[in-house]
Amino acid sequence: MVWQTAIRIDYTIFVLFLIKMEHIDKNTYLSDPKRYEIVSGEVNGAPLCPYGNKYRWVVIDNKTKEFVRLSHTAFKIAKNKSYE
């Protein structure tokens, strides 16, 4: 069915997206928090979500100059530090 095929394609894109971006956990983030910066999802080169939409916020690794995914806990810590 077309609907099942669309789900499979979306899931494949989602999995490929997750594999492409490095995942940073809380301990890795806390070892060098200045290395990671939260920026608007509107910046040039920002990744799109698996459905083709823009993220509101993305994280850049300042050492490698690549976009990364922070764990939920690490993102909350980073977000709170940006307001201090």
N, C-alpha and C positions, 0 to 999 in steps of 0.2 A: 504494500500500500504506500501511497505517496506520503501520508502522514508519518508512518513508521520510518520511512527513509529520511524524512526531514529531521526527526528526532535523532536518528543515528548520525546524521551529518553534524547537527548541532553538538551532540555529545563528543564526537571526534574532534571538532574544533575546540571545544572546551578542554578536553584532555591535552591536546597539543599546546594550547595556551598555558596550561598549568605546568607542563613539562618545560616549556621554553623559559619561563621566568624562575629565577632562583628564589627559594623560600628561606626567609630569615626568621629564626625563632627568637624568643625573648632573651635567652642567654647570649646569643651571638650579637644581638642588637645592643645589649647592655655592656658588652666588652668594648665597643667603640661606637657610642651613639652619634657622634659628630660625623661619622662616615655616611649616615643615611639622612636624606632630606625629603620631607613631604612637600610635594608641589601640586599645582593644579593639573587636572587631567587634560587641560587645554594646551599644554606645552607641546612644542613640535616633537614628534617622534613618540609621544605617549602611546602606550598600547591601548587597544580597544578591548572591551569586554568580549566574551565569547559570542555575544549576540550582535556585535558590531556597534554598540553604543560606547560613548565616552565615559570613563570613570570620573567621579568628582575629584578624587585625589589619587595620586600615584606616588611611588617612592623611588628615589634615585640613589644608587650607590655611588657616592662621590669618588671612590677609589677606582672603580671599573667603568664609571660613566654609563652604567646600564640600569634599566628599570628592574626592580625586585619586588617580591611580595613579602610583606611583614606578616607575622602571625597576628592574630587578633589582639593578644596581650601586648605584643611589642608595638603595634600600631597605636593602641590606647596610650601607652607610655610616651611614645613619640609625639602624639597629638597634644598631650598635656604639657610636655616640655616646650612645645612651640608657643604656648600661651603664656609661659612664665617670662 
